[in-house]
Each structure stands twice: as C-alpha cells, then as structure tokens.
Amino acid sequence: MPKLLMSNSQKGWPFFQRLLVALFKFMEPYLRNAELPEAVDLLYKGTMRVLLVLLHDFPEFICDYHFSFCDVIPSSCIQMRNVILSAFPRNMRLPDPSTPNLKIDLLAEISIAPRIMSDVDGTLKSKQLKTEFDEYLKRPEGSSFLSVLKQNLLLPQNEAAVAGTRYNVPLINSLVLYVGIQAVQQLQQNKANASASVQQIKHTPTMDSFQIETATEMFTNLITSFDTEGRYLLLNAIANQLRYPNSHTHYYSFIILHLFAEATQEIIQEQITRVLLERLIVNRPHPWGLLITSIELIKNPRYNFWNRSFTHSAPEIEKLFESVARSCGAKAVDEGISVQDGSH
C-alpha cells in the first residue's frame, strides 16, 4: 500500500483505487443485507482500519476518489461512508462549524472546486443520458427530459432483483454530481462575467434560484415524483457531496436546505432530516459539510425545524434531536449561523 500511494506523481493512486473499489464491491452484498459471516466481519473491520490509516496519512487520496468509493458502498454503511467524506487536504484548516456568526460565504476555500479523479459522467454516458441532460440545461423550455427522467433511473426487473433496489443507484449518484458540477461552473462563470472583482459565490435564495434554476428544478421534480425509496437514494447522493469547504459542499448544502424549505409535503422534510441525522448519530468522524448543513437547518428560524411535527412524534425522538443539536453546537434554537441575507 505505501509503495502505491507514495509513488512519484501519484502514479500508483489509480491502481490502489481500483483495488479498494473491488474490495467494496465484494463486500457490498453482505453489507447491504447485514449478513456478515465471521470471515467477512473480519474483512470489514480490517477495511475500516485501512480507511482510517488513509484518512490520517493520505487524505488527498480519499478526497480525489470519494465518488467512486461512495458509489459502491451500500447506504446502510453510514460510518464507513462518513470516514471517506470526512477527508480533507492536509494543507487546509477546517473552521469550527459551531463558531458563532460563521460566514461560510467568506471562506477562501468555499469558491474553489474540489479535485475529482473519479469518472463522474461514465454511467450517464453508458445510459445515453449525458447528451440529453446537457441539452436540457441549455434549453429547458419544452424539453421532455424531466418527464421521462424518473423512468430512466429505474432498473430492469431482473437487475433490480440482484441489486436489491429498483433504482439505478450509480446512475442517480452520477446524475447528482454531474448536475452540481455543471451548475457550479455556470454560477461561477456568471459571477465572473458580471464582475471580475467578485470572487465569492453569494448564497442568497433569489440569486441562486435565478442562476441555477434549471438544475434546482430537476432536484425538485425528482424529490416530489420519487417514492420513499427513491427520495432516500437521491438525498443520500446529495449528502455524499457535503464534505470539506469547497464550492461543491456549498452548492449541495444550499440544495438540501432549499429542498427542505420549499417542500410541500412534510414527509420530504422528514426524510431530509433522517438522511442528515443518521450520519450524525454514528461515531465520529463527521464530515464538515454535514455539520454545517445540520446546524443551519436546526438553528435558522427560516426552516422552522423545531415546529415540524416529526420532531415531537415521540419523547425519545425529541430527546434524540435535542442531543444531536447540543453535540452539533446548536445550543440555542434562535442563534443562526450568519450567512449573507440570513440564509445558507
């Protein structure tokens, strides 16, 4: 492992990445069904130790290939995924998410796109969806892309039986990240064209809704048309991009909070909360972007979080939310993270 990871110009990284992906694929059926024979259980524990070593000694490797790793790790492996998403470059110092009046819009790193070495759009190309989506982004008016998108994200019946889900999870993951990459690039281009002196991506609802309206419409369409399983997979794909401070974390944090604020059904808000909460209640580490988004959701009055019925559905649930709020640094409901125009 050290020879592959410490080779000149990172030439060994793609080979070690393929080895890890093969390992995750081998364990996936056992982990998905929570059926771990003794040998697989030992393999899982050994894999977690390897990931922790990588997180400590080679965090850039995990950062670069996070997408391909999360793509083959089942959604039930929350702690394993958290370890991968908690990686950040060694030359970066993470701001404390619970810092009062933290203005994440003003962080120097928040406008920089992360390096992604994984093949993000490969699955889209294999399903002939990339060209259609690019056309939809350019000319959304009159496009039938959204009307058939949900059907395109379903697996054939024989493949669904093997995968354990009727949804094409790699395709959902690929679509979510590709949409974000295109939206962030367009947003930064618009900002550069508007004013060469502006270096930050402002995060006001009006500006974001205007400049990334097409991408946001796609997320809104999917989250309202999907059933419970589809929504959960979509939200997991979005949450997989809540990592260290960068433009992607900023964008997907906005998207998940926007979906919560604009949801017309409380079941959507409950599922968003579930996806964030289940990543918070496992042992550390927790991704920085996950903490920032969760604190904003809990503390900003705009989201009216504590008045949602699901936060009071049972005494033990209410205590759990309060415990998570305290552990996240959300000590008072009315103390919001200060971002421009009071939103995130």
Buried (B, 14 or more C-beta within 10 A) or exposed (E): BEEBBEEEEBEBBEEBBEEBBEBBEEBBBBBBEEEBEEEBEEBBEEBBEEBEEBBEEBBBBBBBBBBBBBBBBBBEBBBBBBBBBBBBBEEBEEBEBBEEEBBBBEBEBBBBBBEBBBEBBEBBEEBEBBEBBBEBBEEBEEBEBBEEBBEBBBBEEEEBEEBEBBBBBBBBBBBBBBBBBBBBEBBBEBBEEEEEEEEBBBBBBEBBBEBBEBBBBBBBBBBBEBEEEBBBBBBBBBBBBBBBBBBBBBBBBBBBBBBBBBBEEEEBBBBBBBBBBBBBEBEEBBBBBBBBBBBBBBBBEBBEBBEBEBBEEEEEEEEBBBEBBEBBBBEEBEBBBBBBEEBB
